[in-house]
Amino acid sequence: MLYRLLVGATAIGRRIPLRAGQFIGRQIGRLAFHVARRERNKALRNLAIAFPEWTDTQRRQAIKAMFRHLGMSVLELAWLPNLNATRREATTIIDGIDRILETLDSGRGVIMFTAHCGNWEWLSYVMGSYGRPVSVLHRERDQPDMNRYIIELRAKAGVKTIGRGTASSAKEMIQTIKQGGMLAFVIDQNLRTESVKVPFFGREALTPVGPVKFAIRTEAWISISYIHRLPDGRHHAQFLEPFQVKKDDDPVELTAKITRLYEEQIRRHPEQWVWMHDRWRERSGTVSSGQ
């Protein structure tokens, strides 16, 4: 039933003008700020860790804006299948993609690192809209119907989803790079996977290190990408200059570098990151020394 509801909502959302969908999303986000008390309080606590110098009023305003942003992002999912090349130019400012496309067209695969800042699913559609092979490593959610919906949504843009931890995931990732495709990872969350501690807003945070180790092992070209929402409702996607990693690179140092770049982006747009996530949570059994 959940899957049918999502598909039905998408069928309706595709027929609503983007601005109308964003408006509806903002209203849902405003309501969620008041209703989702547990998530709101958790977000406020985490924001206090990241920005201890802020007043309570500043933090509350930022979290209100975060809920509005997330509401818009959810409604934008329904509209996303409309994003062709023409609409991409009208709705999204894109910087740095030319160097990524040149690298891919030369037969070299690119590993793309991004974060849960801005509308990251919109970013996957942007990457897929250029007609090059794109794969995304995906952490299975607890709701199978939501997994199915997201996988099918990405597929409409030509983006393949690779399930993290599946028997074929390593083979699929290697094939993506060998075939000159783009492989995207998100490592800005605390997951039950091989991790290392690196600084994040001045505090050590467990961060997945497997994707970086994979990049080093394959000596792949890597890049960092960002996306954020502009005041006029458009999105700004940025792709940093790609560079090749070497087998003697330190995975912990590279993970820390990528995390530092994400932190800088989050500092620029703090209302567009998912502050209800327990980024600094401690756990045992999956920590690596990075070697």
Contacts in CASP RR format, 6 or more apart in sequence:
PFRMAT RR
TARGET T0000
AUTHOR 0000-0000-0000
METHOD contacts of the structure
MODEL  1
MLYRLLVGATAIGRRIPLRAGQFIGRQIGRLAFHVARRERNKALRNLAIA
FPEWTDTQRRQAIKAMFRHLGMSVLELAWLPNLNATRREATTIIDGIDRI
LETLDSGRGVIMFTAHCGNWEWLSYVMGSYGRPVSVLHRERDQPDMNRYI
IELRAKAGVKTIGRGTASSAKEMIQTIKQGGMLAFVIDQNLRTESVKVPF
FGREALTPVGPVKFAIRTEAWISISYIHRLPDGRHHAQFLEPFQVKKDDD
PVELTAKITRLYEEQIRRHPEQWVWMHDRWRERSGTVSSGQ
2 143 0 8 1.000
2 145 0 8 1.000
2 146 0 8 1.000
3 145 0 8 1.000
3 148 0 8 1.000
3 149 0 8 1.000
6 145 0 8 1.000
6 146 0 8 1.000
6 149 0 8 1.000
7 149 0 8 1.000
9 78 0 8 1.000
10 77 0 8 1.000
10 78 0 8 1.000
10 81 0 8 1.000
10 153 0 8 1.000
12 78 0 8 1.000
13 21 0 8 1.000
13 75 0 8 1.000
13 78 0 8 1.000
13 79 0 8 1.000
14 78 0 8 1.000
14 79 0 8 1.000
14 81 0 8 1.000
14 82 0 8 1.000
16 24 0 8 1.000
16 78 0 8 1.000
16 79 0 8 1.000
18 76 0 8 1.000
18 79 0 8 1.000
18 82 0 8 1.000
18 91 0 8 1.000
19 233 0 8 1.000
21 72 0 8 1.000
21 75 0 8 1.000
21 76 0 8 1.000
21 78 0 8 1.000
21 79 0 8 1.000
22 72 0 8 1.000
22 75 0 8 1.000
22 76 0 8 1.000
22 233 0 8 1.000
24 75 0 8 1.000
25 68 0 8 1.000
25 71 0 8 1.000
25 72 0 8 1.000
25 74 0 8 1.000
25 75 0 8 1.000
26 68 0 8 1.000
26 71 0 8 1.000
26 72 0 8 1.000
28 71 0 8 1.000
28 74 0 8 1.000
28 75 0 8 1.000
29 67 0 8 1.000
29 68 0 8 1.000
29 70 0 8 1.000
29 71 0 8 1.000
29 72 0 8 1.000
30 64 0 8 1.000
30 67 0 8 1.000
30 68 0 8 1.000
32 39 0 8 1.000
32 67 0 8 1.000
32 70 0 8 1.000
32 71 0 8 1.000
33 40 0 8 1.000
33 63 0 8 1.000
33 64 0 8 1.000
33 67 0 8 1.000
33 68 0 8 1.000
36 67 0 8 1.000
39 276 0 8 1.000
40 63 0 8 1.000
40 67 0 8 1.000
40 276 0 8 1.000
42 275 0 8 1.000
42 276 0 8 1.000
42 278 0 8 1.000
43 63 0 8 1.000
43 66 0 8 1.000
43 275 0 8 1.000
43 276 0 8 1.000
44 59 0 8 1.000
44 60 0 8 1.000
44 63 0 8 1.000
44 275 0 8 1.000
46 275 0 8 1.000
46 276 0 8 1.000
46 277 0 8 1.000
46 278 0 8 1.000
46 279 0 8 1.000
46 280 0 8 1.000
47 54 0 8 1.000
47 59 0 8 1.000
47 62 0 8 1.000
47 63 0 8 1.000
47 270 0 8 1.000
47 275 0 8 1.000
48 54 0 8 1.000
48 59 0 8 1.000
49 201 0 8 1.000
49 203 0 8 1.000
49 280 0 8 1.000
50 201 0 8 1.000
50 266 0 8 1.000
50 270 0 8 1.000
50 275 0 8 1.000
51 58 0 8 1.000
51 59 0 8 1.000
51 201 0 8 1.000
51 270 0 8 1.000
54 62 0 8 1.000
62 270 0 8 1.000
62 271 0 8 1.000
63 271 0 8 1.000
63 275 0 8 1.000
65 271 0 8 1.000
66 270 0 8 1.000
66 271 0 8 1.000
66 272 0 8 1.000
66 273 0 8 1.000
66 274 0 8 1.000
66 275 0 8 1.000
69 118 0 8 1.000
69 229 0 8 1.000
69 271 0 8 1.000
69 272 0 8 1.000
70 274 0 8 1.000
72 119 0 8 1.000
72 229 0 8 1.000
73 118 0 8 1.000
73 119 0 8 1.000
73 121 0 8 1.000
73 122 0 8 1.000
76 119 0 8 1.000
76 121 0 8 1.000
76 122 0 8 1.000
77 121 0 8 1.000
77 153 0 8 1.000
80 121 0 8 1.000
80 122 0 8 1.000
80 125 0 8 1.000
80 153 0 8 1.000
80 156 0 8 1.000
80 157 0 8 1.000
81 153 0 8 1.000
81 156 0 8 1.000
81 157 0 8 1.000
83 91 0 8 1.000
83 122 0 8 1.000
83 125 0 8 1.000
83 126 0 8 1.000
83 129 0 8 1.000
83 157 0 8 1.000
84 129 0 8 1.000
85 129 0 8 1.000
88 94 0 8 1.000
88 126 0 8 1.000
88 129 0 8 1.000
91 234 0 8 1.000
91 235 0 8 1.000
92 122 0 8 1.000
92 126 0 8 1.000
92 234 0 8 1.000
92 235 0 8 1.000
92 236 0 8 1.000
92 237 0 8 1.000
93 230 0 8 1.000
93 234 0 8 1.000
93 235 0 8 1.000
93 236 0 8 1.000
93 237 0 8 1.000
94 126 0 8 1.000
94 236 0 8 1.000
94 237 0 8 1.000
94 238 0 8 1.000
94 239 0 8 1.000
95 236 0 8 1.000
95 237 0 8 1.000
95 238 0 8 1.000
95 239 0 8 1.000
96 238 0 8 1.000
96 239 0 8 1.000
96 240 0 8 1.000
96 241 0 8 1.000
97 130 0 8 1.000
97 237 0 8 1.000
97 239 0 8 1.000
99 239 0 8 1.000
99 241 0 8 1.000
99 242 0 8 1.000
100 110 0 8 1.000
100 112 0 8 1.000
100 182 0 8 1.000
100 223 0 8 1.000
100 239 0 8 1.000
100 242 0 8 1.000
101 130 0 8 1.000
101 132 0 8 1.000
103 109 0 8 1.000
103 110 0 8 1.000
103 221 0 8 1.000
103 242 0 8 1.000
104 110 0 8 1.000
104 132 0 8 1.000
104 180 0 8 1.000
104 181 0 8 1.000
104 182 0 8 1.000
105 132 0 8 1.000
107 180 0 8 1.000
108 180 0 8 1.000
108 221 0 8 1.000
109 176 0 8 1.000
109 177 0 8 1.000
109 178 0 8 1.000
109 179 0 8 1.000
109 180 0 8 1.000
109 181 0 8 1.000
109 182 0 8 1.000
109 183 0 8 1.000
109 220 0 8 1.000
109 221 0 8 1.000
110 180 0 8 1.000
110 181 0 8 1.000
110 182 0 8 1.000
110 183 0 8 1.000
110 220 0 8 1.000
110 221 0 8 1.000
110 222 0 8 1.000
110 223 0 8 1.000
110 242 0 8 1.000
111 177 0 8 1.000
111 182 0 8 1.000
111 183 0 8 1.000
111 184 0 8 1.000
111 185 0 8 1.000
111 211 0 8 1.000
111 214 0 8 1.000
111 215 0 8 1.000
111 220 0 8 1.000
111 221 0 8 1.000
111 222 0 8 1.000
111 223 0 8 1.000
112 127 0 8 1.000
112 182 0 8 1.000
112 183 0 8 1.000
112 184 0 8 1.000
112 185 0 8 1.000
112 222 0 8 1.000
112 223 0 8 1.000
112 224 0 8 1.000
112 225 0 8 1.000
112 239 0 8 1.000
113 184 0 8 1.000
113 185 0 8 1.000
113 186 0 8 1.000
113 187 0 8 1.000
113 211 0 8 1.000
113 222 0 8 1.000
113 223 0 8 1.000
113 224 0 8 1.000
113 225 0 8 1.000
113 258 0 8 1.000
114 120 0 8 1.000
114 123 0 8 1.000
114 184 0 8 1.000
114 185 0 8 1.000
114 186 0 8 1.000
114 224 0 8 1.000
114 225 0 8 1.000
114 226 0 8 1.000
114 227 0 8 1.000
115 186 0 8 1.000
115 187 0 8 1.000
115 188 0 8 1.000
115 226 0 8 1.000
115 262 0 8 1.000
115 265 0 8 1.000
115 266 0 8 1.000
115 273 0 8 1.000
116 186 0 8 1.000
116 188 0 8 1.000
116 189 0 8 1.000
116 273 0 8 1.000
116 274 0 8 1.000
116 277 0 8 1.000
117 188 0 8 1.000
117 226 0 8 1.000
117 227 0 8 1.000
117 228 0 8 1.000
117 262 0 8 1.000
117 265 0 8 1.000
117 266 0 8 1.000
117 269 0 8 1.000
117 272 0 8 1.000
117 273 0 8 1.000
118 227 0 8 1.000
118 228 0 8 1.000
118 229 0 8 1.000
118 235 0 8 1.000
118 269 0 8 1.000
118 272 0 8 1.000
118 273 0 8 1.000
119 227 0 8 1.000
119 229 0 8 1.000
119 235 0 8 1.000
120 186 0 8 1.000
120 227 0 8 1.000
121 150 0 8 1.000
121 153 0 8 1.000
121 154 0 8 1.000
122 227 0 8 1.000
122 235 0 8 1.000
122 237 0 8 1.000
123 225 0 8 1.000
123 227 0 8 1.000
123 235 0 8 1.000
123 237 0 8 1.000
124 134 0 8 1.000
124 136 0 8 1.000
124 154 0 8 1.000
124 157 0 8 1.000
124 159 0 8 1.000
124 184 0 8 1.000
125 154 0 8 1.000
125 157 0 8 1.000
125 159 0 8 1.000
126 227 0 8 1.000
126 235 0 8 1.000
126 237 0 8 1.000
127 134 0 8 1.000
127 159 0 8 1.000
127 182 0 8 1.000
127 184 0 8 1.000
127 225 0 8 1.000
128 134 0 8 1.000
128 157 0 8 1.000
128 158 0 8 1.000
128 159 0 8 1.000
129 157 0 8 1.000
131 158 0 8 1.000
132 181 0 8 1.000
132 182 0 8 1.000
133 160 0 8 1.000
133 176 0 8 1.000
133 179 0 8 1.000
133 180 0 8 1.000
133 181 0 8 1.000
133 182 0 8 1.000
134 157 0 8 1.000
134 158 0 8 1.000
134 159 0 8 1.000
134 160 0 8 1.000
134 181 0 8 1.000
134 182 0 8 1.000
134 183 0 8 1.000
134 184 0 8 1.000
135 159 0 8 1.000
135 160 0 8 1.000
135 161 0 8 1.000
135 162 0 8 1.000
135 172 0 8 1.000
135 173 0 8 1.000
135 176 0 8 1.000
135 181 0 8 1.000
135 182 0 8 1.000
135 183 0 8 1.000
135 184 0 8 1.000
136 154 0 8 1.000
136 159 0 8 1.000
136 160 0 8 1.000
136 161 0 8 1.000
136 162 0 8 1.000
136 183 0 8 1.000
136 184 0 8 1.000
137 162 0 8 1.000
137 163 0 8 1.000
137 164 0 8 1.000
137 169 0 8 1.000
137 173 0 8 1.000
137 183 0 8 1.000
137 184 0 8 1.000
137 185 0 8 1.000
137 186 0 8 1.000
137 211 0 8 1.000
138 147 0 8 1.000
138 150 0 8 1.000
138 151 0 8 1.000
138 161 0 8 1.000
138 162 0 8 1.000
138 163 0 8 1.000
138 164 0 8 1.000
139 163 0 8 1.000
139 164 0 8 1.000
139 191 0 8 1.000
140 147 0 8 1.000
140 163 0 8 1.000
140 164 0 8 1.000
141 147 0 8 1.000
141 150 0 8 1.000
150 161 0 8 1.000
151 161 0 8 1.000
154 160 0 8 1.000
154 161 0 8 1.000
155 161 0 8 1.000
160 172 0 8 1.000
160 176 0 8 1.000
162 169 0 8 1.000
162 172 0 8 1.000
162 173 0 8 1.000
162 176 0 8 1.000
163 169 0 8 1.000
164 193 0 8 1.000
173 183 0 8 1.000
173 214 0 8 1.000
174 218 0 8 1.000
176 182 0 8 1.000
176 183 0 8 1.000
177 183 0 8 1.000
177 218 0 8 1.000
177 220 0 8 1.000
183 220 0 8 1.000
184 225 0 8 1.000
185 208 0 8 1.000
185 211 0 8 1.000
187 207 0 8 1.000
187 208 0 8 1.000
187 211 0 8 1.000
187 212 0 8 1.000
187 255 0 8 1.000
187 258 0 8 1.000
187 259 0 8 1.000
188 207 0 8 1.000
188 259 0 8 1.000
188 262 0 8 1.000
188 279 0 8 1.000
189 208 0 8 1.000
189 277 0 8 1.000
189 279 0 8 1.000
190 205 0 8 1.000
190 206 0 8 1.000
190 207 0 8 1.000
190 277 0 8 1.000
190 278 0 8 1.000
190 279 0 8 1.000
190 280 0 8 1.000
190 281 0 8 1.000
190 283 0 8 1.000
191 208 0 8 1.000
192 283 0 8 1.000
192 286 0 8 1.000
193 208 0 8 1.000
193 210 0 8 1.000
193 286 0 8 1.000
194 208 0 8 1.000
194 209 0 8 1.000
194 210 0 8 1.000
194 213 0 8 1.000
194 286 0 8 1.000
194 287 0 8 1.000
194 288 0 8 1.000
195 206 0 8 1.000
195 207 0 8 1.000
195 208 0 8 1.000
195 209 0 8 1.000
195 286 0 8 1.000
195 287 0 8 1.000
195 288 0 8 1.000
196 206 0 8 1.000
196 207 0 8 1.000
196 209 0 8 1.000
196 251 0 8 1.000
196 252 0 8 1.000
196 255 0 8 1.000
196 287 0 8 1.000
196 288 0 8 1.000
196 289 0 8 1.000
196 290 0 8 1.000
197 204 0 8 1.000
197 205 0 8 1.000
197 206 0 8 1.000
197 207 0 8 1.000
197 287 0 8 1.000
198 204 0 8 1.000
198 205 0 8 1.000
198 207 0 8 1.000
198 252 0 8 1.000
198 255 0 8 1.000
198 256 0 8 1.000
198 259 0 8 1.000
199 205 0 8 1.000
199 256 0 8 1.000
199 259 0 8 1.000
199 260 0 8 1.000
200 207 0 8 1.000
200 259 0 8 1.000
200 263 0 8 1.000
200 279 0 8 1.000
200 280 0 8 1.000
201 263 0 8 1.000
203 280 0 8 1.000
204 280 0 8 1.000
205 259 0 8 1.000
205 279 0 8 1.000
205 280 0 8 1.000
206 281 0 8 1.000
206 282 0 8 1.000
206 283 0 8 1.000
206 287 0 8 1.000
207 255 0 8 1.000
207 259 0 8 1.000
209 251 0 8 1.000
209 252 0 8 1.000
209 255 0 8 1.000
209 288 0 8 1.000
209 290 0 8 1.000
210 251 0 8 1.000
212 251 0 8 1.000
212 254 0 8 1.000
212 255 0 8 1.000
212 258 0 8 1.000
213 251 0 8 1.000
213 290 0 8 1.000
214 220 0 8 1.000
215 222 0 8 1.000
215 245 0 8 1.000
215 254 0 8 1.000
216 245 0 8 1.000
216 246 0 8 1.000
216 247 0 8 1.000
216 249 0 8 1.000
216 251 0 8 1.000
216 254 0 8 1.000
217 247 0 8 1.000
219 244 0 8 1.000
219 245 0 8 1.000
219 246 0 8 1.000
219 247 0 8 1.000
220 244 0 8 1.000
220 245 0 8 1.000
221 242 0 8 1.000
221 243 0 8 1.000
221 244 0 8 1.000
221 245 0 8 1.000
222 242 0 8 1.000
222 243 0 8 1.000
222 244 0 8 1.000
222 245 0 8 1.000
223 239 0 8 1.000
223 240 0 8 1.000
223 241 0 8 1.000
223 242 0 8 1.000
223 243 0 8 1.000
224 239 0 8 1.000
224 240 0 8 1.000
224 258 0 8 1.000
224 261 0 8 1.000
224 262 0 8 1.000
225 237 0 8 1.000
225 238 0 8 1.000
225 239 0 8 1.000
225 240 0 8 1.000
226 237 0 8 1.000
226 238 0 8 1.000
226 265 0 8 1.000
227 235 0 8 1.000
227 236 0 8 1.000
227 237 0 8 1.000
227 238 0 8 1.000
228 235 0 8 1.000
228 236 0 8 1.000
228 265 0 8 1.000
228 268 0 8 1.000
228 269 0 8 1.000
228 272 0 8 1.000
229 235 0 8 1.000
229 236 0 8 1.000
229 269 0 8 1.000
229 272 0 8 1.000
230 236 0 8 1.000
240 261 0 8 1.000
245 254 0 8 1.000
251 290 0 8 1.000
251 291 0 8 1.000
252 289 0 8 1.000
252 290 0 8 1.000
266 272 0 8 1.000
266 273 0 8 1.000
END
